[in-house]
Amino acid sequence: MPEPIKRDTKAPKFLEITVKDSEGKVWSTIYAQPKEFSTGSVGYYASDKSTNPESGERYQCGMSFTLIGSKPGK
């Protein structure tokens, strides 16, 4: 696989994401780890579950943070 066009040399080792509702109640803290995506782009990926503190219902969450312009050219 080709190398990404660019990388962020100042990127942290992980991202800490706090999930809050509109009233400011914390549902969870999710950690996004560095990832090289199948497209060749680089960034972070997180997947975890959050719990509604009011109802106890659980939600699944997946998110990606892709460095813009890191996808290798053809």
MOPAC internal coordinates of N, CA, C and O (Angstrom, degrees):
PM7 1SCF
backbone

  N    0.0000 0     0.00 0     0.00 0    0    0    0
  C    1.4545 1     0.00 0     0.00 0    1    0    0
  C    1.5282 1   108.55 1     0.00 0    2    1    0
  O    1.2310 1   120.15 1   -43.91 1    3    2    1
  N    1.3319 1   117.32 1   136.09 1    3    2    1
  C    1.4667 1   120.67 1   178.87 1    5    3    2
  C    1.5250 1   111.82 1   -63.25 1    6    5    3
  O    1.2310 1   121.19 1   -28.30 1    7    6    5
  N    1.3051 1   115.32 1   151.70 1    7    6    5
  C    1.4663 1   121.24 1   176.40 1    9    7    6
  C    1.5246 1   110.34 1   -69.28 1   10    9    7
  O    1.2310 1   120.22 1   -32.96 1   11   10    9
  N    1.3627 1   117.18 1   147.04 1   11   10    9
  C    1.4680 1   119.73 1   174.57 1   13   11   10
  C    1.5259 1   110.62 1   -57.59 1   14   13   11
  O    1.2310 1   120.86 1   -31.89 1   15   14   13
  N    1.3286 1   115.95 1   148.11 1   15   14   13
  C    1.4581 1   120.76 1   179.72 1   17   15   14
  C    1.5231 1   111.01 1   -62.84 1   18   17   15
  O    1.2310 1   120.80 1   141.16 1   19   18   17
  N    1.3307 1   116.08 1   -38.84 1   19   18   17
  C    1.4616 1   119.19 1   178.17 1   21   19   18
  C    1.5184 1   110.09 1  -144.49 1   22   21   19
  O    1.2310 1   121.17 1   -20.77 1   23   22   21
  N    1.3170 1   115.38 1   159.23 1   23   22   21
  C    1.4617 1   123.47 1   175.10 1   25   23   22
  C    1.5236 1   107.50 1  -133.19 1   26   25   23
  O    1.2310 1   120.56 1   -22.68 1   27   26   25
  N    1.3059 1   116.54 1   157.32 1   27   26   25
  C    1.4651 1   121.84 1   178.14 1   29   27   26
  C    1.5230 1   107.90 1   -97.72 1   30   29   27
  O    1.2310 1   120.39 1   -76.50 1   31   30   29
  N    1.3043 1   116.86 1   103.50 1   31   30   29
  C    1.4687 1   120.89 1  -176.84 1   33   31   30
  C    1.5268 1   112.49 1   -69.55 1   34   33   31
  O    1.2310 1   120.02 1   165.73 1   35   34   33
  N    1.3122 1   117.57 1   -14.27 1   35   34   33
  C    1.4725 1   122.10 1   179.28 1   37   35   34
  C    1.5321 1   111.70 1  -102.54 1   38   37   35
  O    1.2310 1   119.74 1  -170.75 1   39   38   37
  N    1.3251 1   118.11 1     9.25 1   39   38   37
  C    1.4632 1   121.57 1  -177.83 1   41   39   38
  C    1.5304 1   110.21 1   -67.99 1   42   41   39
  O    1.2310 1   119.94 1   -39.79 1   43   42   41
  N    1.3258 1   117.72 1   140.21 1   43   42   41
  C    1.4632 1   120.88 1   178.44 1   45   43   42
  C    1.5317 1   111.05 1   -73.96 1   46   45   43
  O    1.2310 1   120.57 1   -11.10 1   47   46   45
  N    1.3295 1   116.51 1   168.90 1   47   46   45
  C    1.4687 1   121.88 1  -178.95 1   49   47   46
  C    1.5197 1   112.00 1   -70.03 1   50   49   47
  O    1.2310 1   119.55 1   153.78 1   51   50   49
  N    1.3183 1   118.47 1   -26.22 1   51   50   49
  C    1.4663 1   122.84 1   176.46 1   53   51   50
  C    1.5192 1   108.48 1  -160.56 1   54   53   51
  O    1.2310 1   120.69 1   -12.59 1   55   54   53
  N    1.3385 1   116.28 1   167.41 1   55   54   53
  C    1.4618 1   122.35 1   175.06 1   57   55   54
  C    1.5235 1   108.45 1  -114.08 1   58   57   55
  O    1.2310 1   120.41 1   -41.75 1   59   58   57
  N    1.3078 1   116.83 1   138.25 1   59   58   57
  C    1.4612 1   122.37 1   176.18 1   61   59   58
  C    1.5218 1   107.53 1  -107.67 1   62   61   59
  O    1.2310 1   120.89 1   -61.20 1   63   62   61
  N    1.3341 1   115.91 1   118.80 1   63   62   61
  C    1.4563 1   121.40 1  -175.97 1   65   63   62
  C    1.5226 1   108.98 1  -114.22 1   66   65   63
  O    1.2310 1   120.50 1   -57.71 1   67   66   65
  N    1.3248 1   116.65 1   122.29 1   67   66   65
  C    1.4559 1   121.23 1   177.07 1   69   67   66
  C    1.5229 1   108.27 1   -97.81 1   70   69   67
  O    1.2310 1   120.76 1   -55.87 1   71   70   69
  N    1.3311 1   116.14 1   124.13 1   71   70   69
  C    1.4664 1   121.64 1  -179.99 1   73   71   70
  C    1.5222 1   107.88 1   -97.24 1   74   73   71
  O    1.2310 1   120.90 1   -61.20 1   75   74   73
  N    1.3446 1   115.89 1   118.80 1   75   74   73
  C    1.4631 1   121.98 1  -179.72 1   77   75   74
  C    1.5133 1   108.95 1  -125.01 1   78   77   75
  O    1.2310 1   120.86 1   -27.75 1   79   78   77
  N    1.3321 1   115.95 1   152.25 1   79   78   77
  C    1.4598 1   119.25 1   174.21 1   81   79   78
  C    1.5272 1   109.49 1   -88.71 1   82   81   79
  O    1.2310 1   120.90 1     0.88 1   83   82   81
  N    1.3195 1   115.88 1  -179.12 1   83   82   81
  C    1.4661 1   120.95 1  -176.08 1   85   83   82
  C    1.5271 1   113.17 1   -65.57 1   86   85   83
  O    1.2310 1   120.48 1   164.94 1   87   86   85
  N    1.3449 1   116.70 1   -15.06 1   87   86   85
  C    1.4682 1   120.64 1   177.55 1   89   87   86
  C    1.5224 1   112.13 1   -97.20 1   90   89   87
  O    1.2310 1   120.54 1  -177.80 1   91   90   89
  N    1.3406 1   116.58 1     2.20 1   91   90   89
  C    1.4516 1   121.07 1   177.96 1   93   91   90
  C    1.5234 1   114.85 1    87.98 1   94   93   91
  O    1.2310 1   119.76 1  -175.08 1   95   94   93
  N    1.3345 1   118.06 1     4.92 1   95   94   93
  C    1.4640 1   121.12 1   178.56 1   97   95   94
  C    1.5279 1   109.25 1   -77.75 1   98   97   95
  O    1.2310 1   121.00 1   -49.11 1   99   98   97
  N    1.3374 1   115.70 1   130.89 1   99   98   97
  C    1.4599 1   121.13 1  -178.04 1  101   99   98
  C    1.5183 1   110.17 1   -78.86 1  102  101   99
  O    1.2310 1   120.92 1   -52.01 1  103  102  101
  N    1.3198 1   115.84 1   127.99 1  103  102  101
  C    1.4658 1   122.15 1   176.79 1  105  103  102
  C    1.5188 1   110.36 1   -93.40 1  106  105  103
  O    1.2310 1   120.00 1   141.45 1  107  106  105
  N    1.3329 1   117.60 1   -38.55 1  107  106  105
  C    1.4658 1   121.20 1  -179.99 1  109  107  106
  C    1.5115 1   110.40 1  -173.19 1  110  109  107
  O    1.2310 1   121.58 1   -10.08 1  111  110  109
  N    1.3179 1   114.58 1   169.92 1  111  110  109
  C    1.4583 1   122.88 1   170.04 1  113  111  110
  C    1.5183 1   106.22 1  -119.63 1  114  113  111
  O    1.2310 1   120.68 1   -52.97 1  115  114  113
  N    1.3128 1   116.30 1   127.03 1  115  114  113
  C    1.4627 1   122.50 1  -177.08 1  117  115  114
  C    1.5282 1   107.99 1  -117.53 1  118  117  115
  O    1.2310 1   120.77 1   -39.81 1  119  118  117
  N    1.3183 1   116.12 1   140.19 1  119  118  117
  C    1.4614 1   121.43 1  -179.73 1  121  119  118
  C    1.5231 1   109.69 1  -110.59 1  122  121  119
  O    1.2310 1   120.96 1   -55.70 1  123  122  121
  N    1.3201 1   115.77 1   124.30 1  123  122  121
  C    1.4616 1   121.64 1   177.79 1  125  123  122
  C    1.5238 1   107.99 1   -97.49 1  126  125  123
  O    1.2310 1   121.00 1   -51.39 1  127  126  125
  N    1.3249 1   115.70 1   128.61 1  127  126  125
  C    1.4542 1   122.52 1  -178.71 1  129  127  126
  C    1.5288 1   110.07 1  -101.28 1  130  129  127
  O    1.2310 1   120.00 1   -25.86 1  131  130  129
  N    1.3367 1   117.60 1   154.14 1  131  130  129
  C    1.4658 1   120.52 1   177.59 1  133  131  130
  C    1.5310 1   110.60 1   -59.00 1  134  133  131
  O    1.2310 1   120.95 1   -33.09 1  135  134  133
  N    1.3200 1   115.79 1   146.91 1  135  134  133
  C    1.4656 1   119.55 1  -178.07 1  137  135  134
  C    1.5191 1   110.14 1  -150.70 1  138  137  135
  O    1.2310 1   121.43 1   -38.44 1  139  138  137
  N    1.3232 1   114.86 1   141.56 1  139  138  137
  C    1.4619 1   121.51 1   167.49 1  141  139  138
  C    1.5179 1   105.39 1  -103.53 1  142  141  139
  O    1.2310 1   120.21 1   -66.12 1  143  142  141
  N    1.3144 1   117.20 1   113.88 1  143  142  141
  C    1.4513 1   122.88 1  -175.76 1  145  143  142
  C    1.5244 1   110.91 1   -77.05 1  146  145  143
  O    1.2310 1   120.60 1   -19.56 1  147  146  145
  N    1.3260 1   116.46 1   160.44 1  147  146  145
  C    1.4682 1   121.22 1  -177.59 1  149  147  146
  C    1.5244 1   112.04 1   -62.03 1  150  149  147
  O    1.2310 1   120.25 1   159.32 1  151  150  149
  N    1.3239 1   117.14 1   -20.68 1  151  150  149
  C    1.4721 1   121.61 1   178.18 1  153  151  150
  C    1.5210 1   111.95 1   -76.20 1  154  153  151
  O    1.2310 1   120.46 1   166.08 1  155  154  153
  N    1.3385 1   116.73 1   -13.92 1  155  154  153
  C    1.4604 1   121.50 1  -175.97 1  157  155  154
  C    1.5147 1   112.17 1   100.88 1  158  157  155
  O    1.2310 1   120.11 1   167.63 1  159  158  157
  N    1.3336 1   117.39 1   -12.37 1  159  158  157
  C    1.4634 1   121.40 1   176.89 1  161  159  158
  C    1.5284 1   109.74 1   -70.60 1  162  161  159
  O    1.2310 1   120.84 1   -19.47 1  163  162  161
  N    1.3227 1   115.99 1   160.53 1  163  162  161
  C    1.4608 1   121.19 1   176.60 1  165  163  162
  C    1.5164 1   109.91 1  -120.88 1  166  165  163
  O    1.2310 1   120.89 1   -19.57 1  167  166  165
  N    1.3163 1   115.91 1   160.43 1  167  166  165
  C    1.4565 1   121.22 1   178.56 1  169  167  166
  C    1.5042 1   110.44 1   166.18 1  170  169  167
  O    1.2310 1   120.57 1    42.03 1  171  170  169
  N    1.3345 1   116.52 1  -137.97 1  171  170  169
  C    1.4653 1   123.03 1  -178.07 1  173  171  170
  C    1.5237 1   108.97 1  -134.74 1  174  173  171
  O    1.2310 1   121.14 1   -26.29 1  175  174  173
  N    1.3392 1   115.42 1   153.71 1  175  174  173
  C    1.4507 1   120.67 1   176.32 1  177  175  174
  C    1.5220 1   108.95 1  -139.21 1  178  177  175
  O    1.2310 1   120.74 1   -39.80 1  179  178  177
  N    1.3298 1   116.19 1   140.20 1  179  178  177
  C    1.4649 1   121.50 1   177.53 1  181  179  178
  C    1.5154 1   109.42 1  -137.16 1  182  181  179
  O    1.2310 1   121.04 1   -36.78 1  183  182  181
  N    1.3208 1   115.61 1   143.22 1  183  182  181
  C    1.4517 1   122.18 1   175.35 1  185  183  182
  C    1.5178 1   106.95 1  -148.37 1  186  185  183
  O    1.2310 1   120.32 1   -54.05 1  187  186  185
  N    1.3253 1   116.99 1   125.95 1  187  186  185
  C    1.4612 1   120.95 1  -178.19 1  189  187  186
  C    1.5184 1   108.97 1  -164.61 1  190  189  187
  O    1.2310 1   120.97 1     2.84 1  191  190  189
  N    1.3019 1   115.76 1  -177.16 1  191  190  189
  C    1.4610 1   121.78 1   178.48 1  193  191  190
  C    1.5268 1   109.30 1  -116.90 1  194  193  191
  O    1.2310 1   120.89 1   -33.13 1  195  194  193
  N    1.3254 1   115.89 1   146.87 1  195  194  193
  C    1.4574 1   123.32 1   176.43 1  197  195  194
  C    1.5212 1   108.42 1  -122.98 1  198  197  195
  O    1.2310 1   120.84 1   -32.79 1  199  198  197
  N    1.3264 1   116.00 1   147.21 1  199  198  197
  C    1.4617 1   121.30 1   179.94 1  201  199  198
  C    1.5203 1   110.06 1  -116.06 1  202  201  199
  O    1.2310 1   120.82 1   -49.85 1  203  202  201
  N    1.3330 1   116.03 1   130.15 1  203  202  201
  C    1.4540 1   121.29 1   174.57 1  205  203  202
  C    1.5303 1   107.20 1   -68.56 1  206  205  203
  O    1.2310 1   119.66 1   -63.95 1  207  206  205
  N    1.3410 1   118.25 1   116.05 1  207  206  205
  C    1.4657 1   119.97 1  -177.15 1  209  207  206
  C    1.5304 1   113.91 1   -65.06 1  210  209  207
  O    1.2310 1   120.24 1   160.21 1  211  210  209
  N    1.3310 1   117.15 1   -19.79 1  211  210  209
  C    1.4640 1   121.00 1  -179.86 1  213  211  210
  C    1.5293 1   112.28 1   -82.61 1  214  213  211
  O    1.2310 1   120.35 1   136.54 1  215  214  213
  N    1.3355 1   116.93 1   -43.46 1  215  214  213
  C    1.4591 1   120.64 1  -173.93 1  217  215  214
  C    1.5249 1   114.18 1  -105.92 1  218  217  215
  O    1.2310 1   120.57 1   160.48 1  219  218  217
  N    1.3288 1   116.52 1   -19.52 1  219  218  217
  C    1.4533 1   120.04 1  -175.95 1  221  219  218
  C    1.5227 1   113.12 1    81.83 1  222  221  219
  O    1.2310 1   119.96 1   177.79 1  223  222  221
  N    1.3320 1   117.68 1    -2.21 1  223  222  221
  C    1.4661 1   121.03 1   178.20 1  225  223  222
  C    1.5230 1   109.38 1   -68.87 1  226  225  223
  O    1.2310 1   121.23 1   -34.84 1  227  226  225
  N    1.3416 1   115.25 1   145.16 1  227  226  225
  C    1.4640 1   120.37 1  -177.18 1  229  227  226
  C    1.5240 1   110.35 1  -108.00 1  230  229  227
  O    1.2310 1   121.41 1   -34.25 1  231  230  229
  N    1.3135 1   114.90 1   145.75 1  231  230  229
  C    1.4568 1   123.69 1   178.95 1  233  231  230
  C    1.5179 1   108.73 1  -126.02 1  234  233  231
  O    1.2310 1   120.88 1   -34.02 1  235  234  233
  N    1.3254 1   115.93 1   145.98 1  235  234  233
  C    1.4614 1   120.80 1   175.86 1  237  235  234
  C    1.5170 1   108.85 1  -102.63 1  238  237  235
  O    1.2310 1   120.84 1   -38.85 1  239  238  237
  N    1.3147 1   116.00 1   141.15 1  239  238  237
  C    1.4571 1   121.31 1  -176.36 1  241  239  238
  C    1.5240 1   109.67 1  -133.74 1  242  241  239
  O    1.2310 1   120.55 1   -41.94 1  243  242  241
  N    1.3081 1   116.56 1   138.06 1  243  242  241
  C    1.4555 1   122.67 1   171.90 1  245  243  242
  C    1.5097 1   108.07 1  -136.40 1  246  245  243
  O    1.2310 1   120.45 1   -43.86 1  247  246  245
  N    1.3237 1   116.75 1   136.14 1  247  246  245
  C    1.4616 1   119.32 1  -179.76 1  249  247  246
  C    1.5135 1   111.00 1  -149.67 1  250  249  247
  O    1.2310 1   121.22 1   -29.98 1  251  250  249
  N    1.3076 1   115.28 1   150.02 1  251  250  249
  C    1.4569 1   120.57 1   176.69 1  253  251  250
  C    1.5217 1   109.51 1  -127.07 1  254  253  251
  O    1.2310 1   121.80 1   -31.69 1  255  254  253
  N    1.3186 1   114.16 1   148.31 1  255  254  253
  C    1.4631 1   123.17 1   176.47 1  257  255  254
  C    1.5202 1   104.80 1  -124.80 1  258  257  255
  O    1.2310 1   120.59 1   -72.31 1  259  258  257
  N    1.3256 1   116.48 1   107.69 1  259  258  257
  C    1.4484 1   121.03 1  -175.21 1  261  259  258
  C    1.5280 1   110.10 1  -105.81 1  262  261  259
  O    1.2310 1   120.78 1   -48.66 1  263  262  261
  N    1.3333 1   116.12 1   131.34 1  263  262  261
  C    1.4636 1   120.87 1   177.83 1  265  263  262
  C    1.5313 1   107.71 1   -68.68 1  266  265  263
  O    1.2310 1   120.76 1   -63.40 1  267  266  265
  N    1.3051 1   116.15 1   116.60 1  267  266  265
  C    1.4664 1   121.68 1  -178.78 1  269  267  266
  C    1.5189 1   108.88 1   -62.84 1  270  269  267
  O    1.2310 1   121.45 1   -51.01 1  271  270  269
  N    1.3293 1   114.84 1   128.99 1  271  270  269
  C    1.4569 1   120.85 1   177.77 1  273  271  270
  C    1.5194 1   114.11 1    87.69 1  274  273  271
  O    1.2310 1   119.92 1  -172.19 1  275  274  273
  N    1.3366 1   117.77 1     7.81 1  275  274  273
  C    1.4736 1   119.06 1  -178.44 1  277  275  274
  C    1.5302 1   112.73 1   -90.87 1  278  277  275
  O    1.2310 1   119.67 1   169.48 1  279  278  277
  N    1.3138 1   118.23 1   -10.52 1  279  278  277
  C    1.4729 1   120.56 1  -178.49 1  281  279  278
  C    1.5361 1   109.53 1   -67.98 1  282  281  279
  O    1.2310 1   120.83 1   -51.40 1  283  282  281
  N    1.3372 1   116.01 1   128.60 1  283  282  281
  C    1.4588 1   119.31 1   179.46 1  285  283  282
  C    1.5344 1   111.53 1   -62.75 1  286  285  283
  O    1.2310 1   120.52 1   -33.13 1  287  286  285
  N    1.3068 1   116.60 1   146.87 1  287  286  285
  C    1.4628 1   121.03 1   176.28 1  289  287  286
  C    1.5152 1   110.22 1   -78.55 1  290  289  287
  O    1.2310 1   120.74 1   -10.44 1  291  290  289
  N    1.2849 1   116.18 1   169.56 1  291  290  289
  C    1.4727 1   120.71 1  -179.97 1  293  291  290
  C    1.4891 1   111.38 1   -86.94 1  294  293  291
  O    1.2310 1   120.10 1   180.00 1  295  294  293

